[in-house]
Amino acid sequence: MAISTPAQETMLSQLRDGGQRGAIVIRMVHLWDSIIPPNNIFTGIDFLAVDYQGFVMHGTIPADLADDFRDQVREGQVYKVQIL
């Protein structure tokens, strides 16, 4: 599956700290619940995503937002993520 993106969008390799505005287009590769044993503390949803150039990103959806995103994010789907 190829992902194409307009030139104004940022690639994962270009992301830097500092409050950048812009968007990235990613394919969600894998999602899993992050749980800390032995007390089974749920810390959020971790994920691996890839951009159309093949750069991979690990990210986390914090526990307090997990319920908002759990039904919206699916493995194998393509998403445009942007800061508004």
Biopython code that builds the backbone (N, CA, C, O; Angstrom):
import numpy as np
from Bio.PDB.StructureBuilder import StructureBuilder

atoms = [
    (1, "MET", "N", (0.840, -1.167, 0.000)),
    (1, "MET", "CA", (0.000, 0.000, 0.000)),
    (1, "MET", "C", (0.889, 1.235, 0.000)),
    (1, "MET", "O", (1.757, 1.378, 0.862)),
    (2, "ALA", "N", (0.680, 2.114, -0.950)),
    (2, "ALA", "CA", (1.454, 3.350, -1.022)),
    (2, "ALA", "C", (0.634, 4.492, -0.434)),
    (2, "ALA", "O", (-0.584, 4.556, -0.599)),
    (3, "ILE", "N", (1.325, 5.381, 0.248)),
    (3, "ILE", "CA", (0.683, 6.565, 0.822)),
    (3, "ILE", "C", (1.306, 7.773, 0.142)),
    (3, "ILE", "O", (2.519, 7.964, 0.229)),
    (4, "SER", "N", (0.518, 8.580, -0.523)),
    (4, "SER", "CA", (1.058, 9.789, -1.131)),
    (4, "SER", "C", (0.581, 10.992, -0.332)),
    (4, "SER", "O", (-0.497, 10.978, 0.262)),
    (5, "THR", "N", (1.398, 12.020, -0.331)),
    (5, "THR", "CA", (1.077, 13.197, 0.471)),
    (5, "THR", "C", (1.561, 14.457, -0.241)),
    (5, "THR", "O", (2.618, 14.431, -0.871)),
    (6, "PRO", "N", (0.822, 15.547, -0.158)),
    (6, "PRO", "CA", (1.264, 16.805, -0.757)),
    (6, "PRO", "C", (2.552, 17.320, -0.117)),
    (6, "PRO", "O", (2.865, 16.978, 1.023)),
    (7, "ALA", "N", (3.288, 18.135, -0.849)),
    (7, "ALA", "CA", (4.599, 18.619, -0.406)),
    (7, "ALA", "C", (4.543, 19.432, 0.880)),
    (7, "ALA", "O", (5.532, 19.443, 1.614)),
    (8, "GLN", "N", (3.429, 20.122, 1.201)),
    (8, "GLN", "CA", (3.372, 20.954, 2.396)),
    (8, "GLN", "C", (3.269, 20.140, 3.683)),
    (8, "GLN", "O", (3.392, 20.699, 4.773)),
    (9, "GLU", "N", (3.048, 18.845, 3.577)),
    (9, "GLU", "CA", (2.960, 18.035, 4.776)),
    (9, "GLU", "C", (4.341, 17.573, 5.204)),
    (9, "GLU", "O", (5.241, 17.413, 4.379)),
    (10, "THR", "N", (4.495, 17.365, 6.484)),
    (10, "THR", "CA", (5.764, 16.996, 7.093)),
    (10, "THR", "C", (5.907, 15.489, 7.133)),
    (10, "THR", "O", (4.922, 14.778, 7.333)),
    (11, "MET", "N", (7.127, 14.988, 6.943)),
    (11, "MET", "CA", (7.403, 13.571, 7.095)),
    (11, "MET", "C", (7.856, 13.318, 8.536)),
    (11, "MET", "O", (8.321, 14.237, 9.209)),
    (12, "LEU", "N", (7.723, 12.081, 9.005)),
    (12, "LEU", "CA", (8.132, 11.752, 10.368)),
    (12, "LEU", "C", (9.580, 12.133, 10.620)),
    (12, "LEU", "O", (9.919, 12.590, 11.712)),
    (13, "SER", "N", (10.439, 11.951, 9.625)),
    (13, "SER", "CA", (11.862, 12.263, 9.794)),
    (13, "SER", "C", (12.118, 13.745, 10.014)),
    (13, "SER", "O", (13.198, 14.119, 10.472)),
    (14, "GLN", "N", (11.144, 14.600, 9.697)),
    (14, "GLN", "CA", (11.305, 16.046, 9.844)),
    (14, "GLN", "C", (10.731, 16.592, 11.145)),
    (14, "GLN", "O", (10.927, 17.769, 11.448)),
    (15, "LEU", "N", (10.033, 15.778, 11.914)),
    (15, "LEU", "CA", (9.421, 16.269, 13.145)),
    (15, "LEU", "C", (10.476, 16.633, 14.171)),
    (15, "LEU", "O", (11.450, 15.902, 14.356)),
    (16, "ARG", "N", (10.288, 17.747, 14.831)),
    (16, "ARG", "CA", (11.207, 18.232, 15.859)),
    (16, "ARG", "C", (10.402, 18.818, 17.005)),
    (16, "ARG", "O", (9.240, 19.182, 16.825)),
    (17, "ASP", "N", (11.004, 18.913, 18.173)),
    (17, "ASP", "CA", (10.373, 19.597, 19.297)),
    (17, "ASP", "C", (10.220, 21.069, 18.971)),
    (17, "ASP", "O", (10.985, 21.623, 18.181)),
    (18, "GLY", "N", (9.236, 21.694, 19.578)),
    (18, "GLY", "CA", (9.118, 23.131, 19.428)),
    (18, "GLY", "C", (7.782, 23.614, 18.913)),
    (18, "GLY", "O", (7.699, 24.735, 18.413)),
    (19, "GLY", "N", (6.739, 22.822, 19.012)),
    (19, "GLY", "CA", (5.413, 23.304, 18.664)),
    (19, "GLY", "C", (5.172, 23.535, 17.193)),
    (19, "GLY", "O", (4.455, 24.466, 16.829)),
    (20, "GLN", "N", (5.750, 22.714, 16.338)),
    (20, "GLN", "CA", (5.551, 22.833, 14.906)),
    (20, "GLN", "C", (4.082, 22.793, 14.530)),
    (20, "GLN", "O", (3.315, 22.023, 15.109)),
    (21, "ARG", "N", (3.687, 23.600, 13.582)),
    (21, "ARG", "CA", (2.363, 23.482, 12.969)),
    (21, "ARG", "C", (2.539, 22.655, 11.712)),
    (21, "ARG", "O", (3.600, 22.680, 11.089)),
    (22, "GLY", "N", (1.522, 21.936, 11.344)),
    (22, "GLY", "CA", (1.599, 21.139, 10.133)),
    (22, "GLY", "C", (0.849, 19.840, 10.307)),
    (22, "GLY", "O", (0.066, 19.675, 11.243)),
    (23, "ALA", "N", (1.097, 18.919, 9.394)),
    (23, "ALA", "CA", (0.403, 17.641, 9.415)),
    (23, "ALA", "C", (1.331, 16.542, 8.950)),
    (23, "ALA", "O", (2.283, 16.790, 8.211)),
    (24, "ILE", "N", (1.050, 15.328, 9.385)),
    (24, "ILE", "CA", (1.743, 14.154, 8.880)),
    (24, "ILE", "C", (0.687, 13.138, 8.460)),
    (24, "ILE", "O", (-0.399, 13.078, 9.036)),
    (25, "VAL", "N", (1.019, 12.347, 7.454)),
    (25, "VAL", "CA", (0.145, 11.272, 7.009)),
    (25, "VAL", "C", (0.831, 9.969, 7.389)),
    (25, "VAL", "O", (1.969, 9.718, 6.991)),
    (26, "ILE", "N", (0.132, 9.139, 8.164)),
    (26, "ILE", "CA", (0.719, 7.896, 8.667)),
    (26, "ILE", "C", (-0.229, 6.728, 8.443)),
    (26, "ILE", "O", (-1.439, 6.906, 8.307)),
    (27, "ARG", "N", (0.343, 5.534, 8.406)),
    (27, "ARG", "CA", (-0.445, 4.305, 8.437)),
    (27, "ARG", "C", (-0.208, 3.663, 9.786)),
    (27, "ARG", "O", (0.935, 3.429, 10.176)),
    (28, "MET", "N", (-1.277, 3.379, 10.494)),
    (28, "MET", "CA", (-1.183, 2.772, 11.813)),
    (28, "MET", "C", (-0.811, 1.298, 11.628)),
    (28, "MET", "O", (-1.578, 0.530, 11.047)),
    (29, "VAL", "N", (0.363, 0.909, 12.121)),
    (29, "VAL", "CA", (0.863, -0.445, 11.926)),
    (29, "VAL", "C", (0.409, -1.372, 13.040)),
    (29, "VAL", "O", (-0.046, -2.486, 12.780)),
    (30, "HIS", "N", (0.531, -0.919, 14.279)),
    (30, "HIS", "CA", (0.188, -1.792, 15.407)),
    (30, "HIS", "C", (-0.251, -0.953, 16.600)),
    (30, "HIS", "O", (0.314, 0.110, 16.859)),
    (31, "LEU", "N", (-1.244, -1.425, 17.315)),
    (31, "LEU", "CA", (-1.761, -0.784, 18.533)),
    (31, "LEU", "C", (-1.788, -1.811, 19.652)),
    (31, "LEU", "O", (-2.107, -2.977, 19.419)),
    (32, "TRP", "N", (-1.451, -1.383, 20.877)),
    (32, "TRP", "CA", (-1.562, -2.289, 22.020)),
    (32, "TRP", "C", (-1.737, -1.481, 23.300)),
    (32, "TRP", "O", (-1.274, -0.345, 23.406)),
    (33, "ASP", "N", (-2.417, -2.093, 24.271)),
    (33, "ASP", "CA", (-2.566, -1.475, 25.581)),
    (33, "ASP", "C", (-1.240, -1.566, 26.321)),
    (33, "ASP", "O", (-0.606, -2.621, 26.345)),
    (34, "SER", "N", (-0.830, -0.474, 26.918)),
    (34, "SER", "CA", (0.393, -0.452, 27.723)),
    (34, "SER", "C", (-0.008, -0.640, 29.185)),
    (34, "SER", "O", (-0.697, 0.194, 29.772)),
    (35, "ILE", "N", (0.443, -1.760, 29.755)),
    (35, "ILE", "CA", (0.064, -2.134, 31.118)),
    (35, "ILE", "C", (1.330, -2.443, 31.913)),
    (35, "ILE", "O", (2.177, -3.215, 31.463)),
    (36, "ILE", "N", (1.458, -1.842, 33.090)),
    (36, "ILE", "CA", (2.627, -2.058, 33.939)),
    (36, "ILE", "C", (2.299, -3.124, 34.978)),
    (36, "ILE", "O", (1.411, -2.940, 35.811)),
    (37, "PRO", "N", (3.035, -4.257, 34.921)),
    (37, "PRO", "CA", (2.838, -5.287, 35.950)),
    (37, "PRO", "C", (3.592, -4.905, 37.217)),
    (37, "PRO", "O", (4.417, -3.995, 37.137)),
    (38, "PRO", "N", (3.389, -5.500, 38.343)),
    (38, "PRO", "CA", (2.479, -6.605, 38.608)),
    (38, "PRO", "C", (1.070, -6.141, 38.962)),
    (38, "PRO", "O", (0.172, -6.970, 39.113)),
    (39, "ASN", "N", (0.858, -4.835, 39.097)),
    (39, "ASN", "CA", (-0.455, -4.329, 39.519)),
    (39, "ASN", "C", (-1.399, -4.053, 38.352)),
    (39, "ASN", "O", (-2.518, -3.580, 38.552)),
    (40, "ASN", "N", (-0.944, -4.353, 37.128)),
    (40, "ASN", "CA", (-1.754, -4.155, 35.914)),
    (40, "ASN", "C", (-2.276, -2.727, 35.782)),
    (40, "ASN", "O", (-3.471, -2.505, 35.583)),
    (41, "ILE", "N", (-1.369, -1.768, 35.896)),
    (41, "ILE", "CA", (-1.723, -0.357, 35.770)),
    (41, "ILE", "C", (-1.746, 0.017, 34.292)),
    (41, "ILE", "O", (-0.724, -0.074, 33.612)),
    (42, "PHE", "N", (-2.907, 0.437, 33.794)),
    (42, "PHE", "CA", (-3.065, 0.848, 32.401)),
    (42, "PHE", "C", (-2.526, 2.259, 32.235)),
    (42, "PHE", "O", (-2.999, 3.181, 32.899)),
    (43, "THR", "N", (-1.529, 2.447, 31.347)),
    (43, "THR", "CA", (-0.925, 3.761, 31.142)),
    (43, "THR", "C", (-1.337, 4.411, 29.831)),
    (43, "THR", "O", (-1.048, 5.587, 29.607)),
    (44, "GLY", "N", (-2.007, 3.665, 28.964)),
    (44, "GLY", "CA", (-2.457, 4.224, 27.698)),
    (44, "GLY", "C", (-2.366, 3.214, 26.575)),
    (44, "GLY", "O", (-2.148, 2.023, 26.800)),
    (45, "ILE", "N", (-2.537, 3.710, 25.360)),
    (45, "ILE", "CA", (-2.448, 2.881, 24.163)),
    (45, "ILE", "C", (-1.155, 3.255, 23.451)),
    (45, "ILE", "O", (-0.964, 4.416, 23.088)),
    (46, "ASP", "N", (-0.278, 2.298, 23.250)),
    (46, "ASP", "CA", (0.940, 2.525, 22.478)),
    (46, "ASP", "C", (0.675, 2.149, 21.028)),
    (46, "ASP", "O", (-0.198, 1.331, 20.739)),
    (47, "PHE", "N", (1.442, 2.758, 20.109)),
    (47, "PHE", "CA", (1.258, 2.427, 18.695)),
    (47, "PHE", "C", (2.561, 2.573, 17.924)),
    (47, "PHE", "O", (3.470, 3.299, 18.326)),
    (48, "LEU", "N", (2.623, 1.863, 16.805)),
    (48, "LEU", "CA", (3.667, 2.040, 15.803)),
    (48, "LEU", "C", (2.979, 2.539, 14.549)),
    (48, "LEU", "O", (1.950, 2.001, 14.140)),
    (49, "ALA", "N", (3.548, 3.571, 13.939)),
    (49, "ALA", "CA", (3.006, 4.133, 12.709)),
    (49, "ALA", "C", (4.154, 4.324, 11.722)),
    (49, "ALA", "O", (5.310, 4.439, 12.127)),
    (50, "VAL", "N", (3.837, 4.357, 10.432)),
    (50, "VAL", "CA", (4.838, 4.537, 9.386)),
    (50, "VAL", "C", (4.332, 5.592, 8.403)),
    (50, "VAL", "O", (3.139, 5.654, 8.108)),
    (51, "ASP", "N", (5.267, 6.434, 7.889)),
    (51, "ASP", "CA", (4.867, 7.394, 6.868)),
    (51, "ASP", "C", (5.142, 6.790, 5.496)),
    (51, "ASP", "O", (5.645, 5.671, 5.396)),
    (52, "TYR", "N", (4.811, 7.535, 4.433)),
    (52, "TYR", "CA", (4.938, 6.975, 3.095)),
    (52, "TYR", "C", (6.387, 6.774, 2.669)),
    (52, "TYR", "O", (6.635, 6.081, 1.682)),
    (53, "GLN", "N", (7.356, 7.358, 3.381)),
    (53, "GLN", "CA", (8.773, 7.136, 3.085)),
    (53, "GLN", "C", (9.335, 5.947, 3.856)),
    (53, "GLN", "O", (10.496, 5.582, 3.668)),
    (54, "GLY", "N", (8.532, 5.347, 4.713)),
    (54, "GLY", "CA", (8.968, 4.183, 5.465)),
    (54, "GLY", "C", (9.548, 4.489, 6.837)),
    (54, "GLY", "O", (10.035, 3.577, 7.507)),
    (55, "PHE", "N", (9.512, 5.750, 7.280)),
    (55, "PHE", "CA", (9.981, 6.098, 8.623)),
    (55, "PHE", "C", (8.943, 5.639, 9.642)),
    (55, "PHE", "O", (7.739, 5.798, 9.444)),
    (56, "VAL", "N", (9.435, 5.069, 10.729)),
    (56, "VAL", "CA", (8.552, 4.492, 11.741)),
    (56, "VAL", "C", (8.562, 5.355, 12.995)),
    (56, "VAL", "O", (9.594, 5.913, 13.369)),
    (57, "MET", "N", (7.395, 5.460, 13.647)),
    (57, "MET", "CA", (7.256, 6.250, 14.857)),
    (57, "MET", "C", (6.555, 5.410, 15.907)),
    (57, "MET", "O", (5.589, 4.709, 15.608)),
    (58, "HIS", "N", (7.044, 5.481, 17.143)),
    (58, "HIS", "CA", (6.341, 4.903, 18.288)),
    (58, "HIS", "C", (5.674, 6.056, 19.008)),
    (58, "HIS", "O", (6.289, 7.102, 19.216)),
    (59, "GLY", "N", (4.435, 5.875, 19.383)),
    (59, "GLY", "CA", (3.722, 6.923, 20.105)),
    (59, "GLY", "C", (2.823, 6.337, 21.172)),
    (59, "GLY", "O", (2.642, 5.123, 21.264)),
    (60, "THR", "N", (2.265, 7.223, 21.975)),
    (60, "THR", "CA", (1.380, 6.826, 23.066)),
    (60, "THR", "C", (0.160, 7.732, 23.103)),
    (60, "THR", "O", (0.271, 8.952, 22.991)),
    (61, "ILE", "N", (-0.985, 7.126, 23.259)),
    (61, "ILE", "CA", (-2.209, 7.859, 23.569)),
    (61, "ILE", "C", (-2.395, 7.695, 25.072)),
    (61, "ILE", "O", (-2.642, 6.581, 25.534)),
    (62, "PRO", "N", (-2.283, 8.776, 25.852)),
    (62, "PRO", "CA", (-2.349, 8.665, 27.315)),
    (62, "PRO", "C", (-3.660, 8.036, 27.799)),
    (62, "PRO", "O", (-4.684, 8.101, 27.118)),
    (63, "ALA", "N", (-3.606, 7.434, 28.971)),
    (63, "ALA", "CA", (-4.762, 6.732, 29.542)),
    (63, "ALA", "C", (-5.994, 7.627, 29.620)),
    (63, "ALA", "O", (-7.107, 7.156, 29.386)),
    (64, "ASP", "N", (-5.821, 8.912, 29.945)),
    (64, "ASP", "CA", (-6.981, 9.792, 30.087)),
    (64, "ASP", "C", (-7.654, 10.114, 28.751)),
    (64, "ASP", "O", (-8.778, 10.617, 28.735)),
    (65, "LEU", "N", (-6.975, 9.828, 27.619)),
    (65, "LEU", "CA", (-7.562, 10.045, 26.295)),
    (65, "LEU", "C", (-7.884, 8.734, 25.574)),
    (65, "LEU", "O", (-8.502, 8.748, 24.510)),
    (66, "ALA", "N", (-7.472, 7.615, 26.144)),
    (66, "ALA", "CA", (-7.592, 6.322, 25.472)),
    (66, "ALA", "C", (-9.031, 6.002, 25.083)),
    (66, "ALA", "O", (-9.270, 5.532, 23.970)),
    (67, "ASP", "N", (-9.983, 6.242, 25.959)),
    (67, "ASP", "CA", (-11.382, 5.935, 25.642)),
    (67, "ASP", "C", (-11.910, 6.777, 24.483)),
    (67, "ASP", "O", (-12.758, 6.319, 23.717)),
    (68, "ASP", "N", (-11.408, 8.014, 24.351)),
    (68, "ASP", "CA", (-11.829, 8.884, 23.250)),
    (68, "ASP", "C", (-11.345, 8.372, 21.900)),
    (68, "ASP", "O", (-12.023, 8.557, 20.889)),
    (69, "PHE", "N", (-10.170, 7.726, 21.872)),
    (69, "PHE", "CA", (-9.555, 7.329, 20.607)),
    (69, "PHE", "C", (-9.658, 5.841, 20.298)),
    (69, "PHE", "O", (-9.471, 5.448, 19.146)),
    (70, "ARG", "N", (-9.945, 5.013, 21.275)),
    (70, "ARG", "CA", (-9.927, 3.551, 21.079)),
    (70, "ARG", "C", (-10.781, 3.111, 19.882)),
    (70, "ARG", "O", (-10.342, 2.262, 19.106)),
    (71, "ASP", "N", (-11.957, 3.651, 19.717)),
    (71, "ASP", "CA", (-12.845, 3.245, 18.624)),
    (71, "ASP", "C", (-12.571, 3.999, 17.315)),
    (71, "ASP", "O", (-13.156, 3.671, 16.283)),
    (72, "GLN", "N", (-11.697, 4.995, 17.349)),
    (72, "GLN", "CA", (-11.428, 5.793, 16.160)),
    (72, "GLN", "C", (-10.165, 5.380, 15.416)),
    (72, "GLN", "O", (-10.018, 5.689, 14.233)),
    (73, "VAL", "N", (-9.257, 4.691, 16.085)),
    (73, "VAL", "CA", (-7.962, 4.354, 15.499)),
    (73, "VAL", "C", (-7.890, 2.851, 15.270)),
    (73, "VAL", "O", (-8.156, 2.066, 16.180)),
    (74, "ARG", "N", (-7.529, 2.451, 14.046)),
    (74, "ARG", "CA", (-7.471, 1.042, 13.675)),
    (74, "ARG", "C", (-6.154, 0.721, 12.981)),
    (74, "ARG", "O", (-5.624, 1.534, 12.225)),
    (75, "GLU", "N", (-5.633, -0.470, 13.246)),
    (75, "GLU", "CA", (-4.433, -0.941, 12.555)),
    (75, "GLU", "C", (-4.711, -1.026, 11.056)),
    (75, "GLU", "O", (-5.793, -1.433, 10.635)),
    (76, "GLY", "N", (-3.717, -0.635, 10.260)),
    (76, "GLY", "CA", (-3.820, -0.707, 8.803)),
    (76, "GLY", "C", (-4.456, 0.504, 8.155)),
    (76, "GLY", "O", (-4.388, 0.643, 6.934)),
    (77, "GLN", "N", (-5.066, 1.378, 8.922)),
    (77, "GLN", "CA", (-5.726, 2.560, 8.373)),
    (77, "GLN", "C", (-4.736, 3.718, 8.234)),
    (77, "GLN", "O", (-3.734, 3.787, 8.946)),
    (78, "VAL", "N", (-5.036, 4.619, 7.311)),
    (78, "VAL", "CA", (-4.208, 5.797, 7.053)),
    (78, "VAL", "C", (-4.869, 7.009, 7.699)),
    (78, "VAL", "O", (-6.079, 7.205, 7.581)),
    (79, "TYR", "N", (-4.060, 7.822, 8.385)),
    (79, "TYR", "CA", (-4.572, 9.001, 9.092)),
    (79, "TYR", "C", (-3.725, 10.224, 8.770)),
    (79, "TYR", "O", (-2.512, 10.124, 8.581)),
    (80, "LYS", "N", (-4.370, 11.360, 8.713)),
    (80, "LYS", "CA", (-3.674, 12.636, 8.641)),
    (80, "LYS", "C", (-3.759, 13.241, 10.031)),
    (80, "LYS", "O", (-4.850, 13.514, 10.531)),
    (81, "VAL", "N", (-2.610, 13.450, 10.650)),
    (81, "VAL", "CA", (-2.536, 13.980, 12.003)),
    (81, "VAL", "C", (-2.036, 15.411, 11.916)),
    (81, "VAL", "O", (-0.989, 15.672, 11.325)),
    (82, "GLN", "N", (-2.781, 16.339, 12.502)),
    (82, "GLN", "CA", (-2.356, 17.730, 12.442)),
    (82, "GLN", "C", (-2.576, 18.446, 13.760)),
    (82, "GLN", "O", (-3.450, 18.084, 14.547)),
    (83, "ILE", "N", (-1.766, 19.468, 13.983)),
    (83, "ILE", "CA", (-1.906, 20.330, 15.145)),
    (83, "ILE", "C", (-2.753, 21.508, 14.698)),
    (83, "ILE", "O", (-2.420, 22.184, 13.724)),
    (84, "LEU", "N", (-3.833, 21.751, 15.398)),
    (84, "LEU", "CA", (-4.723, 22.869, 15.035)),
    (84, "LEU", "C", (-4.440, 24.078, 15.862)),
    (84, "LEU", "O", (-5.092, 25.108, 15.691)),
]
sb = StructureBuilder()
sb.init_structure("model")
sb.init_model(0)
sb.init_chain("A")
sb.init_seg("    ")
for serial, (resi, resn, name, xyz) in enumerate(atoms, 1):
    if name == "N":
        sb.init_residue(resn, " ", resi, " ")
    sb.init_atom(name, np.array(xyz, "f"), 0.0, 1.0, " ", f" {name:<3s}", serial, name[0])
structure = sb.get_structure()
